Structure formats: structure tokens, C-alpha cells
């Protein structure tokens, strides 16, 4: 999942480089929402440790 987030942010930087700012902004906010979901999922998931 973290590799996907880095790939999306790299695509955002590429879009900004080629002056596609509207698409870059949309992709950035999509990536931001995805990263907040990922953080919330991992922060609230229960640990399964079998000793």
C-alpha cells in the first residue's frame, strides 16, 4: 500500500512538471484521502499476536 501511495505522489509530481495542475490536484487529494484511510485502518486494527 505504501508503494502505491509513493507511486501516486510521483505521478502527481510528474503531472505538475508537465503543467497539468488540475489533474495533479485531483490526484493529490485522492492520494491524501487514501493515505488517511490507510493510517486509520492501521491505527485502529487489532494486533493478532499468538504467543
Helices and strands as residue ranges (DSSP letters): H 2-17, H 21-44
